[in-house]
Amino acid sequence: MADNIVMSEMTWTEVDEALKDRPVAILPVGATQAHGPHLPVSTHAVLAVEMSRRGVASRRAGAHGQSG
């Protein structure tokens, strides 16, 4: 199983191999909007990506009998 799980950071050959192992993709979606001068407009998108990463990590840990 590939360590990298973010398709936009993978080559097309890595994506092809990863999809052979697990033909399911998670598409994180977040709004782009102003949150005042202290947060970036990508806040929701950043949170969606991180939640997706953590969900995959949790699933992997569960598949290997780990808790956390």
C-alpha positions, 0 to 999 in steps of 0.5 A, a space after each residue: 500500500 502506498 504511503 502517499 495518499 494525496 492524489 495531487 501529490 502523486 504521479 499518475 503511475 502512483 495513482 494507478 498502482 494505488 487504485 489497484 490496491 484500493 479503488 475508493 477515493 475520498 474527495 475532501 471539499 471545503 468552502 473558500 471564504 473570508 474568516 477575518 484577517 487572522 485566517 486564510 480563505 482556505 481554512 475549510 479546505 485545509 480542515 477537510 484535507 486534514 480530516 481526510 488524512 486522519 480518517 485514512 490513518 485511523 482506518 489503516 491503524 484499525 486494519 493493523 490492529 492498532 489503537 490510537 
